[in-house]
Amino acid sequence: MACQVTLEFKVKQDCIEKLRTWMREVLPDTRGYDGCISISLVQDQDDPTAFAAIEQWDTRQHYEKYRQWRNETGVLEDLIAMMDGEPSFRFFNYFGV
């Protein structure tokens, strides 16, 4: 069963455009990674420093493998350097209605 992953985070005010450029560079590899169905990045209308990555993966295990790979390659370090605070990860199953 597919897994919905929601990553919510805030970035430093001066990193908003840097994040846009960075995401354009890294998301093609994410979208091509084994098990990735889709990923979209959305920005809060009321707080432009708040973002959410809405992701669909074949399984949570696929996502965990992907996240480990991103950690090993240093990509997560780059994202964390732009963040203002801790990210929030949530995992959902489709309810079937």
Backbone as a chain_set.jsonl record, in Angstrom:
{"seq": "MACQVTLEFKVKQDCIEKLRTWMREVLPDTRGYDGCISISLVQDQDDPTAFAAIEQWDTRQHYEKYRQWRNETGVLEDLIAMMDGEPSFRFFNYFGV", "coords": {"N": [[0.84, -1.178, 0.0], [0.535, 2.228, -0.808], [2.379, 4.942, 0.656], [1.873, 8.001, 2.222], [3.879, 10.747, 2.728], [4.554, 13.489, 4.737], [6.492, 16.238, 5.016], [7.168, 18.845, 7.009], [8.482, 22.088, 7.355], [10.346, 25.036, 8.321], [12.083, 27.72, 6.812], [14.954, 29.866, 6.992], [14.416, 33.35, 6.636], [16.08, 34.631, 4.745], [16.721, 32.547, 3.1], [14.82, 31.65, 1.335], [14.719, 31.932, -1.55], [17.079, 30.622, -2.127], [16.392, 28.06, -1.299], [14.463, 27.425, -3.238], [16.021, 27.292, -5.612], [17.785, 25.254, -4.863], [16.02, 23.084, -4.443], [15.109, 22.702, -7.051], [17.363, 21.599, -8.121], [17.735, 19.184, -6.664], [15.308, 17.739, -6.599], [14.731, 16.319, -9.068], [16.319, 13.954, -8.847], [15.139, 12.836, -6.603], [12.54, 12.329, -7.521], [13.125, 10.39, -9.365], [13.987, 8.31, -7.823], [13.937, 4.946, -6.628], [10.778, 3.78, -5.888], [9.555, 6.208, -5.445], [6.6, 7.865, -5.98], [5.411, 10.387, -6.278], [6.219, 13.861, -5.653], [5.67, 16.982, -4.215], [6.334, 20.378, -3.555], [5.138, 22.73, -1.334], [4.249, 26.079, -0.394], [3.435, 28.006, 2.402], [0.713, 30.241, 2.389], [0.297, 32.277, 4.224], [2.571, 32.423, 5.746], [5.479, 32.805, 4.42], [7.877, 31.532, 4.978], [7.336, 28.99, 5.689], [7.08, 25.624, 4.729], [5.968, 22.645, 3.019], [6.652, 19.359, 2.081], [4.981, 17.244, 0.086], [4.62, 13.969, -0.288], [4.478, 10.875, -2.09], [5.044, 7.493, -1.733], [5.947, 4.161, -2.703], [6.146, 2.414, -0.502], [6.668, 2.822, 3.059], [9.163, 1.876, 3.678], [10.582, 2.201, 1.295], [10.749, 4.994, 1.305], [12.268, 5.397, 3.655], [14.676, 4.201, 2.927], [15.42, 5.9, 0.851], [15.701, 8.319, 2.31], [17.852, 7.67, 3.971], [19.848, 7.404, 2.04], [19.959, 10.076, 1.11], [20.887, 11.287, 3.42], [23.428, 10.099, 3.657], [24.692, 11.169, 1.399], [24.944, 13.819, 1.996], [23.024, 15.669, 1.344], [20.834, 16.171, 3.02], [22.049, 17.606, 5.056], [22.553, 20.036, 3.767], [19.941, 20.998, 3.418], [19.086, 21.198, 6.096], [20.76, 23.239, 6.959], [19.53, 25.458, 5.866], [17.2, 25.605, 7.252], [14.946, 26.851, 9.765], [14.637, 25.876, 12.702], [13.317, 22.665, 13.783], [12.444, 19.987, 11.56], [9.273, 18.415, 10.731], [8.123, 15.183, 10.391], [5.625, 13.18, 8.958], [3.726, 10.238, 8.528], [1.425, 8.614, 6.499], [-1.247, 6.316, 5.864], [-3.355, 5.441, 3.15], [-6.813, 5.87, 3.46], [-8.902, 4.784, 2.091], [-11.425, 5.727, 1.235]], "CA": [[0.0, 0.0, 0.0], [1.31, 3.463, -0.897], [2.564, 5.718, 1.88], [1.936, 9.459, 2.063], [4.832, 11.353, 3.656], [4.488, 14.939, 4.795], [7.618, 16.866, 5.687], [6.902, 20.263, 7.214], [9.649, 22.775, 7.887], [10.485, 26.468, 8.082], [13.432, 28.124, 6.409], [15.338, 31.225, 7.35], [13.863, 34.322, 5.678], [17.014, 34.913, 3.653], [17.01, 31.307, 2.36], [13.662, 31.223, 0.533], [15.104, 31.758, -2.958], [18.108, 29.579, -2.149], [15.665, 26.792, -1.225], [13.837, 27.184, -4.549], [17.088, 26.85, -6.511], [18.287, 23.97, -4.359], [15.007, 22.053, -4.721], [15.124, 22.436, -8.5], [18.522, 20.749, -8.386], [17.695, 17.865, -6.025], [14.061, 16.989, -6.777], [14.736, 15.314, -10.142], [16.844, 12.688, -8.318], [14.125, 12.288, -5.709], [11.442, 11.8, -8.338], [13.617, 9.209, -10.059], [14.447, 7.293, -6.878], [13.095, 3.751, -6.549], [9.655, 3.825, -4.959], [8.912, 7.526, -5.394], [5.455, 8.024, -6.877], [5.326, 11.818, -6.565], [6.598, 14.79, -4.608], [5.367, 18.384, -4.49], [6.714, 21.29, -2.49], [4.171, 23.812, -1.224], [4.64, 27.176, 0.485], [2.307, 28.561, 3.15], [0.291, 31.555, 1.899], [0.346, 33.262, 5.299], [3.934, 32.461, 6.286], [6.301, 32.355, 3.299], [9.032, 30.728, 5.418], [6.838, 27.648, 6.023], [6.952, 24.753, 3.565], [5.656, 21.235, 3.211], [6.88, 18.444, 0.967], [3.908, 16.248, 0.058], [5.262, 12.891, -1.038], [3.879, 9.547, -2.16], [6.036, 6.441, -1.94], [5.365, 2.814, -2.768], [6.066, 1.953, 0.882], [7.48, 3.606, 3.982], [10.524, 1.355, 3.578], [11.206, 2.898, 0.163], [11.082, 6.34, 1.745], [13.355, 5.316, 4.637], [15.906, 3.923, 2.167], [15.735, 7.165, 0.184], [16.174, 9.289, 3.31], [19.191, 7.244, 4.373], [20.727, 7.772, 0.929], [20.124, 11.533, 1.139], [21.726, 11.589, 4.574], [24.793, 9.672, 3.334], [25.261, 12.023, 0.362], [25.083, 15.171, 2.527], [21.951, 16.549, 0.885], [20.035, 16.592, 4.168], [22.813, 18.656, 5.747], [22.317, 21.281, 3.035], [18.584, 21.445, 3.74], [19.054, 21.576, 7.509], [21.45, 24.526, 7.089], [18.597, 26.514, 5.482], [16.018, 25.544, 8.108], [14.793, 27.603, 10.998], [13.938, 24.95, 13.583], [13.293, 21.24, 13.465], [11.398, 19.543, 10.632], [8.274, 17.462, 11.219], [7.815, 14.117, 9.439], [4.412, 12.423, 9.27], [3.516, 9.136, 7.583], [0.004, 8.297, 6.428], [-1.798, 5.292, 4.989], [-4.598, 5.862, 2.519], [-7.933, 5.369, 4.238], [-9.74, 3.987, 1.199], [-12.786, 6.245, 1.024]], "C": [[0.887, 1.243, 0.0], [1.305, 4.212, 0.43], [2.639, 7.198, 1.515], [2.871, 9.998, 3.138], [4.665, 12.859, 3.579], [5.655, 15.431, 5.629], [7.303, 18.348, 5.784], [8.125, 20.905, 7.851], [9.564, 24.263, 7.581], [11.924, 26.733, 7.665], [13.689, 29.548, 6.895], [14.855, 32.165, 6.246], [14.783, 34.55, 4.483], [17.367, 33.677, 2.824], [15.874, 30.861, 1.448], [14.053, 30.988, -0.927], [16.196, 30.699, -3.104], [17.452, 28.195, -2.109], [15.047, 26.451, -2.58], [14.873, 26.637, -5.549], [17.581, 25.466, -6.138], [17.307, 22.842, -4.68], [14.956, 21.707, -6.207], [16.279, 21.52, -8.879], [18.339, 19.334, -7.846], [16.419, 17.069, -6.301], [14.039, 16.034, -7.97], [15.278, 13.954, -9.674], [15.858, 12.027, -7.368], [13.021, 11.625, -6.514], [11.847, 10.533, -9.084], [14.045, 8.078, -9.138], [13.435, 6.15, -6.788], [12.014, 3.906, -5.484], [8.957, 5.16, -4.875], [7.799, 7.582, -6.437], [5.321, 9.492, -7.281], [5.839, 12.617, -5.371], [6.279, 16.198, -5.091], [5.808, 19.204, -3.287], [5.718, 22.439, -2.499], [4.649, 24.81, -0.18], [3.381, 27.763, 1.107], [1.979, 29.964, 2.646], [0.435, 32.64, 2.958], [1.721, 33.409, 5.926], [4.876, 31.928, 5.214], [7.563, 31.59, 3.694], [8.629, 29.293, 5.744], [6.561, 26.853, 4.748], [6.506, 23.366, 3.979], [6.009, 20.496, 1.925], [5.821, 17.362, 1.1], [4.389, 15.14, -0.864], [4.42, 11.622, -1.008], [4.979, 8.563, -2.518], [5.327, 5.101, -1.999], [5.147, 2.256, -1.368], [6.888, 2.895, 1.767], [8.937, 3.159, 3.925], [11.271, 1.991, 2.403], [11.637, 4.299, 0.586], [12.259, 6.322, 2.713], [14.693, 5.052, 3.948], [16.366, 5.188, 1.447], [16.321, 8.167, 1.169], [17.583, 8.941, 3.796], [20.209, 7.624, 3.295], [20.999, 9.274, 0.915], [21.006, 11.965, 2.312], [23.189, 11.263, 4.272], [25.466, 10.588, 2.32], [25.416, 13.477, 0.809], [23.987, 16.135, 2.119], [21.097, 17.034, 2.056], [20.741, 17.683, 4.972], [22.583, 20.012, 5.087], [20.94, 21.858, 3.378], [18.516, 21.938, 5.183], [19.716, 22.936, 7.722], [20.534, 25.703, 6.72], [17.413, 26.619, 6.426], [16.116, 26.451, 9.321], [13.963, 26.727, 11.932], [13.985, 23.528, 13.059], [12.188, 20.91, 12.469], [10.437, 18.567, 11.325], [7.971, 16.467, 10.103], [6.553, 13.412, 9.896], [4.187, 11.42, 8.15], [2.048, 8.724, 7.651], [-0.248, 7.108, 5.513], [-3.069, 5.864, 4.36], [-5.756, 5.134, 3.171], [-8.943, 4.597, 3.393], [-11.176, 4.451, 1.053], [-12.765, 7.369, 0.022]], "O": [[1.878, 1.302, 0.728], [0.36, 4.126, 1.214], [3.379, 7.591, 0.613], [2.675, 9.734, 4.325], [4.638, 13.437, 2.492], [5.788, 15.082, 6.803], [7.184, 19.032, 4.767], [8.729, 20.346, 8.766], [8.816, 24.694, 6.703], [12.853, 26.059, 8.108], [12.765, 30.314, 7.167], [14.885, 31.816, 5.066], [14.321, 34.65, 3.346], [18.222, 33.751, 1.941], [15.96, 29.791, 0.845], [13.741, 29.933, -1.48], [16.228, 29.967, -4.093], [17.893, 27.272, -2.794], [15.108, 25.301, -3.016], [14.624, 25.647, -6.236], [17.771, 24.61, -7.001], [17.713, 21.772, -5.133], [14.78, 20.545, -6.572], [16.187, 20.757, -9.841], [18.746, 18.373, -8.5], [16.444, 15.839, -6.242], [13.37, 15.004, -7.888], [14.748, 12.914, -10.065], [15.751, 10.802, -7.331], [12.618, 10.498, -6.226], [10.999, 9.697, -9.397], [14.425, 7.006, -9.607], [12.227, 6.37, -6.863], [12.316, 4.137, -4.313], [7.875, 5.253, -4.296], [8.035, 7.37, -7.626], [5.144, 9.81, -8.456], [5.887, 12.126, -4.243], [6.579, 16.561, -6.229], [5.669, 18.773, -2.142], [5.478, 23.053, -3.538], [5.345, 24.462, 0.774], [2.385, 27.99, 0.421], [2.88, 30.79, 2.493], [0.67, 33.801, 2.625], [2.004, 34.418, 6.571], [5.055, 30.715, 5.107], [8.249, 31.052, 2.825], [9.489, 28.465, 6.043], [5.905, 27.332, 3.823], [6.649, 22.965, 5.134], [5.701, 20.954, 0.825], [5.769, 16.649, 2.103], [4.546, 15.343, -2.068], [3.739, 11.336, -0.023], [5.738, 8.764, -3.466], [4.252, 4.923, -1.425], [4.092, 1.692, -1.077], [7.704, 3.67, 1.27], [9.845, 3.971, 4.104], [12.462, 2.284, 2.51], [12.743, 4.741, 0.273], [13.159, 7.153, 2.599], [15.719, 5.61, 4.338], [17.555, 5.506, 1.434], [17.338, 8.797, 0.879], [18.408, 9.831, 4.004], [21.298, 8.107, 3.604], [22.139, 9.697, 0.73], [21.784, 12.912, 2.19], [24.083, 12.049, 4.587], [26.682, 10.771, 2.37], [25.968, 14.288, 0.065], [24.016, 17.303, 2.507], [20.682, 18.193, 2.077], [20.091, 18.581, 5.507], [22.435, 21.023, 5.774], [20.8, 23.061, 3.599], [17.94, 22.993, 5.449], [19.278, 23.706, 8.577], [20.734, 26.817, 7.204], [16.694, 27.618, 6.406], [17.196, 26.765, 9.822], [12.736, 26.822, 11.954], [14.607, 23.234, 12.038], [11.107, 21.495, 12.529], [10.755, 17.982, 12.361], [7.604, 16.864, 8.997], [6.411, 13.082, 11.073], [4.424, 11.711, 6.978], [1.502, 8.514, 8.733], [0.448, 6.917, 4.516], [-3.765, 6.674, 4.972], [-5.69, 3.927, 3.407], [-9.751, 3.839, 3.929], [-12.059, 3.641, 0.773], [-13.811, 7.937, -0.291]]}, "num_chains": 1, "name": "protein.A"}
